[in-house]
Amino acid sequence: MSEETPAPVPEARVLEKRRLSVVWVIPLVAALIGAWLTWKSVSEKGPAFSITFPTADGIEAGKTKIRYRELEVGVVESLKLSDDLTHVVAQARLSPGLDRYLTEKTRFWVVRARVSAGQVSGLGTLLSGAYIGIDPVPEGAGRRAFEGLQDPPLVTSQQAGTRFSLRAPSMGSLDVGVPVHYRQVQVGEVVRTHLEDDGSSVTIDVFVHAPHDQRIRTTTRWWNASGFDATVNQDGLRIETQSFLSMLIGGIAFDTPADEPGQAVTPETEFQLASTRSAAERRQYSITRRYLVRFDGSVKGLSRGSPVEFLGTRIGSVVEAKLQYDAATQTFETPVVIELEPERIQVVGGSPEAVLDRLEALVDEGLRVRLETGNLLTGGILVNLELDKNAKKAGIIRTGTYPELPTLPKRLDELAANVRKLVEKIEDIPLADIGREFERALTALRGTLEESRGAARQANADLLPALGRTMEEARVTLTGVQKTLESTEKTIAAAGRLMGPASPTTVEIQRLVAELADTARSFRLLAEALDRNPESLLTGRSEP
């Protein structure tokens, strides 16, 4: 049997595959889908950021919302303590598309029920819970870490108006949220208060809503309208107040004088806040000159701002009044610095400086400074410049910081001095000796009166009986005279029958008869008078 030749073994040939396998398509598609889902998830979540709060009161992770105009625009995702345990950091996220509002000017705060400055807000959170408010501002550099406000802002960036700064020596009853009034209408509120670094004053920021912010000019006057302003003057009692709310929590008011329109202002303009409306309306004078006056007595009732008057018209104010001790002379004085404002005086044909020069010249003619009572009800006093022609010669002392004017004591002090002098003179009178002499004179007078009484009694005992006899004799005599007259009348009547009525004898006889009749009547009256008042023979006739 013949052997068969084996068939040749086939050899494998390796071929390089140049196409992508279908197997790899699936993981690529899965990776693309995952990347797209990741991008979609991140883009839909919106920008993440952090807010720092003092505490987490009312804030819950995953539940506390961020709202703007009562619309939900974000959520708090997590809460954690800071590394130093002094505050809480809330990780939050806004809705997509709002990342441009995360700027350095954007503000966040917790909204909860609050009652402050007469305002009630956030009552809805009593049922729904607290939420975080946002004041979005697109201007400014971007930021992802914020510090939450402790209190909600009274004014947001979307409200139209202007913010102004007021400078005052103290806060008084003002606080954030108190109203700002214009002619007793609320047009704004206080948004911030802070003490200056040097502690010399307080700055109060107010926000005035549009269009009322356009009423504020460079001449606008601001004053503290808290409570009520009561002033007493010659017209009586005057009380002013803005509103009942400002009486309770305080307030600020402003006004622009109609005769001083002024110019437009910028938000950077700073105003002075006066304590009262009268102080705010007080005109500011550009020309002033200060003087020093020294008083020996008390200046109680004199304070900064007290008026300085001349001829009953205010021409200045008191700048400073204090007690001073001079160690060299060991005496106490009360130097007072006054400021004269010549622009208060209407000047005809001259300048205000000429008024001050004339007042200084009047010192040589007797111009002096005296304290006067300004208000009897409040006890306030004022500084009065008056001309006293009899004043001792004095001049202006110009060696100190301010020229020193000569003074006169208060009128009450002068009266007290005169009373003291009178008392001293009275004390010099020997009243004891005068009293003893007067007592001796009274004793002598008493003896004289006793003697006079004795003489009167003796006169009554001796003279009255004789007077009675004399009166009786006079009455008898008068009776005889009357009878004689009657006989005479009869004789004349007989003679008349003998003589004619027109004869001279008859006329003379008639005249004689008339005179005799008058004489008889006189004696009759004398008799009747002596009968009624016999003592008239001694005392004489008394005048009616």
Secondary structure, 3 states (H helix, E strand, C coil): CCCCCCCCCCCCCCCCCCCCCHHHHHHHHHHHHHHHHHHHHHHHHCCEEEEEECCCCCCCCCCCEEEECCEEEEEEEEEEECCCCCCEEEEEEECCCCHHHCECCCEEEEECCEEECCEEECCCHHHHCCEEEEECCCCCCECCEEECECCCCCCCCCCCEEEEEEEECCCCCCCCCCEEEECCEEEEEEEEEEECCCCCCEEEEEEEECCHHHHCECCCEEEECCCCEEEEECCEEEEECCCHHHHHHCCEEEECCCCCCCCECCCCCEEEEECCHHHHHCCCCCCCEEEEEEECCCCCCCCCCCEEEECCEEEEEEEEECCEEECCCCEEEEEEEEEECHHHCCCCCCCHHHHHHHHHHHHHHCEEEEEEEEECCCCEEEEEEEECCCCCCCCCECCCCCCECCECCCHHHHHHHHHHHHHHHHHHCCHHHHHHHHHHHHHHHHHHHHHHHHHHHHHHHHHHHHHHHHHHHHHHHHHHHHHHHHHHHHHHHHHHHHCCCCCHHHHHHHHHHHHHHHHHHHHHHHHHHHHHCCCHHHHCCCCC
